[in-house]
Amino acid sequence: MKAQLVFAKKEVYADGSLTDIRIWEVRKSAAFPTGLKYAFYFIDPPPERKVIIGYDNHHGKGHHRHTGEAEEPTMAVSASAVLRQFRREVAEHLRQRRIELKGRP
């Protein structure tokens, strides 16, 4: 089974930073026991466009978190739990920058 994109969403914020959220359905395997592959990234505004926070579970590394240049393994219960954690962290970064969250006053 070829990976099939089942969800994709990009949001651009007032300062030009953005979130890129993608989830694919893949064949269940030892690497992807839930049958889902995901990539959630919060990216700096231009011109840098560096990853501020990222979570993914690509083949060979399993569940892990990116913070700047660093990577660390994470314990993931589900892709939805990781997505909730990612959204909390993005919201905190945006609050620190005094950037309004999408869909919230």
N, C-alpha and C positions, 0 to 999 in steps of 0.2 A: 504494500500500500504506500503510495506516494503521500507525503505530508500534504494535508489539505487545510488551507487557512480557513478558520471558522469564525475568527473575530479579529478586527483591526480597527484601531482608533488612534488618531493623533489629535492632540490639543496644543495650540500655541497660546502662550500667555503674553501679557502686556509688555514684558521686557524682551520678548523673543525666545525665551526658553520654551521647551516643549516636552510633552510626554508622548511616547510611542509605545502602544500596547498591542501585542500580537499573540494569538493563540492558534496553534495548529492541532489537528487531529492526526495522530500517527499510529502505526501498528504497535500494539502492546508488546513490550519486550522488557528485559531486565533494565535497560536504560530508561525506558518510558513505561513503567508499570501501570500508569493510569491511562495511557493512550493519548496523553496530551504533551505537547511541547509548547513552551511559552518564552516570551522575551518582553520584559517591561523596562523601559528606559526613560529617565528624566535627563534632559540634555540642556547644557548651557546655551545662552543666546549667542548669536553670531558676534564676532567672527570665530570664537573658540569652538563652539559646538562639541564640547567634551562631555562625556558621561559624568553626571553628578552622582546619580544613584541608578543602579540597574539590577535586575533579577532575571536569571534565565536558567534553563536546564538542558542546554545543548549536549549532544552526545559526547561522551568521553569525560565530561566534568561534573555531570549531575547538577543538582540544585546548588546555585551559588549566587552571591551578591557582589556587585561591583560598587565601589565607592572611590571615585576618581580613578587612579591607576591600579588600585588594590583590588584583589578578589579574595573572597573567603567562602568556604562551604556553608550552606545553611540547611537547617532541618525544615522540610516542607511537608505539611500535612496534605495540602491540595493546592492546585493552581489558584483557586479562589481565595484561599487564606493568604497566599503570597501576594496576590493582587491587592487585597485589603491592606496588608502591611506596607506595600509600595505606595499606595495612595495616601496613607497616613504620613509617611516620610516626605512625600512630595508636598503635601499640604503644609507641613511644618517648615520646609524650606521656603515655600512661597510666602508664608506668614512672616518669616524672618526678613524677607526681602520687601515686605509690604506690597505684595502682588495679590490682587483679588483672585480668589478661586473661581473657576468656571461654574456658573449656575448658582453662585452664592453671593449675597451682598457683602 
